[in-house]
Amino acid sequence: MIEPKLRFKRDDGTEYPAWEANQLGNIASYLKGAPLSKSDICDDGTPLILYGELYTTYGEVATDIVRRTKKTVSDEYLSRVGDVLIPTSGETPEEISTATCVMVPGVILAGDLYIVRNNVLNGCVLSFILNYQVNGDITKIAQGKSIVHLRWDDLKKIVIKYPFDIEEQQKIAAFLSDLDAVISASEAEVAALEQQKKSAMQKIFSQEVRFRRDNGTEYPEWKRGKFLDLILKITDFRGRTPKKLGMDWSEVPTNHRALSAVNVKKGYIDKSIDVHYGDEALYQKWMKGNELYLGQVLFTTEAPMGNVAQVPDTEKYILSQRTIAFTPKKDKITDTFLKYLLLSQFTQKSLELLSTGGTAQGVSQKSLAQLVVEYPCCIEEQQKIADFLSSFDEAIVLAQQELEKWKLLKKGLMQQMFV
């Protein structure tokens, strides 16, 4: 049997016994969750976990239960510390190859989930084994197309490798708990900074808080006017298909993406995918004098509508048909302030009211012509606001990078501990 690369030792430095291998069904029993659903959720009552929350709300270990219900169930459906939950159905095999250990007693466990109980293995350790050691095996036994299912008869045959010594299990569980606590604290820091920025933006754009000149005097009152009066040019590729530009679809390389609604997020560009347009001739043919510049404001018109970002560097990008670029009138508004103006709660609500469509809400240039905004007429005040809010963004990016480092560390450790 393959031994983990990372093992704990006893306090005296000696090694624990080799890990054992066994089928899940030989060390654990199961029952299905209580017959409750989303309709049974309420503001107070008994803590409740529904199966869908295993891949949307909880990680490997659940200590804070977010749902409540006034329904009652028999005792067998109430959690015991160390119960491991596995969803029995989901949209994809990858989605349901997950597990959560419940560390809170008396929680109602409901819906399409398996409640796995055992007296051999620490529940937290079992949850991590299912999530990292055999998640690929679980994916392979999932059945179905539009909805996939897990059968206990298949799941119980999964062979897991685990530490038999209780003391080693406890050390692993404590280590993972400490690691998750650090990650949770890092996530909380990111969330706190984002909330502080949101609060600051609300106070600034409601004019509850105003900046002053360096000499202490007040800036002029903000202006109220049409949004498009601030815009010199809109670069819009809606309706411009390769065919209309004299191009063939085969000329467009599939390994290059446009700046689109997919990777223009709320306030930044997600560059996790390749967004460069590599062929110079095709780039010139597509853009035709509409090249984007560093700091230019991008806006997604639909699916999703209202995301805003700035061009992050001097690379050559193209726009998709769901993303437009604003060139502001420099004497009236700066690029960076324009970004924050569009991201403000007040502008976003106005855009929602002006949007049209069914499931995919969108906004047209005709709708943008009706958009009314309030803004500082003094460029100096705009710059102070932009600099202030940018400092939040810089802090958020640093906090997010720190969080990502911890997550990568955890991933690497899991690969060494649960082979």
DAFEN-V411149 format. One record per residue. N is the residue number from 1. OMEGA is omega in degrees with one decimal (NA if undefined). Layout:
<<N/OMEGA> <N/OMEGA>>
This chain:
<<1/178.9> <2/178.3> <3/175.3> <4/178.9> <5/-177.4> <6/-179.0> <7/170.5> <8/175.0> <9/175.2> <10/-178.6> <11/178.9> <12/176.6> <13/179.3> <14/-176.0> <15/173.2> <16/178.0> <17/177.4> <18/177.8> <19/178.8> <20/177.0> <21/-179.8> <22/174.0> <23/-178.1> <24/-177.6> <25/179.8> <26/-179.3> <27/-174.3> <28/172.4> <29/-176.4> <30/163.5> <31/-179.5> <32/-176.4> <33/179.3> <34/-176.5> <35/175.5> <36/-177.4> <37/180.0> <38/-178.7> <39/-178.8> <40/179.5> <41/174.3> <42/-173.3> <43/179.9> <44/-178.3> <45/-178.8> <46/175.8> <47/-173.7> <48/170.9> <49/174.9> <50/-172.4> <51/-177.7> <52/-179.0> <53/179.5> <54/177.5> <55/175.6> <56/-170.9> <57/-173.1> <58/175.7> <59/-178.6> <60/-178.2> <61/179.0> <62/177.4> <63/178.2> <64/-176.1> <65/-170.3> <66/-175.4> <67/176.8> <68/175.4> <69/175.1> <70/178.2> <71/175.3> <72/179.4> <73/177.5> <74/-172.9> <75/-176.9> <76/-179.9> <77/176.9> <78/-173.2> <79/167.9> <80/-179.7> <81/-179.2> <82/174.3> <83/177.3> <84/-177.1> <85/178.1> <86/178.6> <87/178.8> <88/-179.6> <89/179.7> <90/-177.0> <91/-179.1> <92/175.6> <93/-179.7> <94/-177.2> <95/-175.2> <96/176.3> <97/-177.0> <98/-179.8> <99/178.8> <100/174.9> <101/-179.7> <102/-178.4> <103/179.7> <104/178.8> <105/172.5> <106/177.7> <107/175.5> <108/-179.0> <109/-166.5> <110/174.1> <111/-176.2> <112/176.8> <113/173.2> <114/173.5> <115/-174.7> <116/-177.7> <117/178.3> <118/178.5> <119/-176.3> <120/-168.4> <121/174.4> <122/-175.3> <123/179.3> <124/179.4> <125/178.2> <126/179.4> <127/179.1> <128/177.4> <129/179.9> <130/-177.5> <131/-172.1> <132/-176.8> <133/-173.6> <134/-179.2> <135/177.1> <136/177.5> <137/178.5> <138/178.4> <139/-176.1> <140/-176.7> <141/177.7> <142/-175.9> <143/176.7> <144/-178.6> <145/-178.9> <146/173.0> <147/-179.5> <148/-175.5> <149/172.0> <150/176.1> <151/179.7> <152/179.1> <153/175.6> <154/-176.4> <155/-176.5> <156/-179.2> <157/178.1> <158/179.3> <159/177.8> <160/175.8> <161/-171.1> <162/176.2> <163/-178.1> <164/-177.0> <165/-177.1> <166/-178.0> <167/178.1> <168/176.5> <169/-178.3> <170/178.6> <171/178.5> <172/-178.5> <173/179.9> <174/179.1> <175/-179.0> <176/177.2> <177/178.7> <178/-179.9> <179/179.1> <180/178.3> <181/178.1> <182/179.7> <183/178.4> <184/178.6> <185/178.3> <186/176.4> <187/179.4> <188/177.9> <189/177.6> <190/-178.8> <191/-179.3> <192/178.6> <193/178.9> <194/178.5> <195/177.7> <196/177.8> <197/179.3> <198/179.6> <199/179.3> <200/179.8> <201/-178.8> <202/-179.5> <203/-179.5> <204/-174.6> <205/169.1> <206/-178.5> <207/172.2> <208/176.3> <209/178.6> <210/172.2> <211/176.0> <212/174.0> <213/-178.9> <214/179.3> <215/175.7> <216/-179.8> <217/-175.9> <218/172.9> <219/177.5> <220/177.2> <221/178.1> <222/177.5> <223/173.5> <224/-177.7> <225/-179.0> <226/-178.5> <227/-175.7> <228/174.6> <229/179.4> <230/-170.9> <231/177.7> <232/-174.3> <233/173.2> <234/174.8> <235/-172.1> <236/-176.8> <237/178.0> <238/-178.4> <239/179.7> <240/178.1> <241/176.3> <242/-178.7> <243/-179.3> <244/178.7> <245/179.9> <246/-179.5> <247/174.3> <248/-179.5> <249/-179.3> <250/178.9> <251/-176.2> <252/-177.1> <253/-176.7> <254/-178.6> <255/175.4> <256/-176.5> <257/172.4> <258/168.6> <259/-171.7> <260/177.9> <261/-179.8> <262/-174.1> <263/168.2> <264/-174.8> <265/178.6> <266/174.9> <267/178.9> <268/177.3> <269/176.9> <270/-178.0> <271/178.4> <272/172.8> <273/-178.6> <274/-177.5> <275/179.8> <276/177.2> <277/-163.8> <278/-174.0> <279/-175.3> <280/-178.1> <281/178.9> <282/178.5> <283/-179.6> <284/-179.8> <285/-178.0> <286/-172.0> <287/175.7> <288/177.3> <289/-179.8> <290/-178.0> <291/179.1> <292/-179.5> <293/-179.6> <294/178.0> <295/-179.9> <296/-174.9> <297/178.5> <298/-175.1> <299/179.2> <300/-174.0> <301/178.5> <302/172.5> <303/-1.7> <304/178.4> <305/171.7> <306/173.2> <307/-173.7> <308/175.3> <309/175.4> <310/175.8> <311/-167.6> <312/-175.9> <313/-175.7> <314/174.4> <315/179.2> <316/-179.8> <317/168.7> <318/177.9> <319/171.5> <320/-177.6> <321/178.9> <322/-178.8> <323/178.1> <324/179.6> <325/178.4> <326/168.6> <327/-174.7> <328/170.7> <329/-170.0> <330/-180.0> <331/-177.8> <332/-175.9> <333/178.6> <334/179.3> <335/-173.7> <336/177.0> <337/177.1> <338/177.6> <339/-177.9> <340/176.1> <341/179.7> <342/-179.2> <343/-176.5> <344/-179.0> <345/-176.4> <346/178.9> <347/-179.6> <348/178.3> <349/177.9> <350/178.7> <351/177.8> <352/179.9> <353/-178.1> <354/-175.2> <355/178.8> <356/178.6> <357/-178.8> <358/-179.6> <359/178.3> <360/179.5> <361/-179.5> <362/179.5> <363/-178.7> <364/176.0> <365/176.3> <366/177.7> <367/179.5> <368/178.8> <369/179.7> <370/-176.1> <371/178.4> <372/-178.2> <373/171.9> <374/-174.6> <375/176.8> <376/179.2> <377/-179.2> <378/-179.7> <379/-179.3> <380/177.8> <381/176.3> <382/-178.1> <383/178.7> <384/178.3> <385/-178.8> <386/179.2> <387/-179.3> <388/-179.1> <389/177.0> <390/178.1> <391/174.1> <392/-179.2> <393/179.2> <394/178.7> <395/179.0> <396/179.1> <397/179.0> <398/179.1> <399/177.9> <400/177.6> <401/177.5> <402/177.1> <403/-179.1> <404/177.1> <405/179.3> <406/179.3> <407/177.5> <408/176.4> <409/178.9> <410/-179.7> <411/179.1> <412/178.9> <413/179.1> <414/-180.0> <415/179.7> <416/-177.5> <417/-173.8> <418/179.7> <419/NA>>
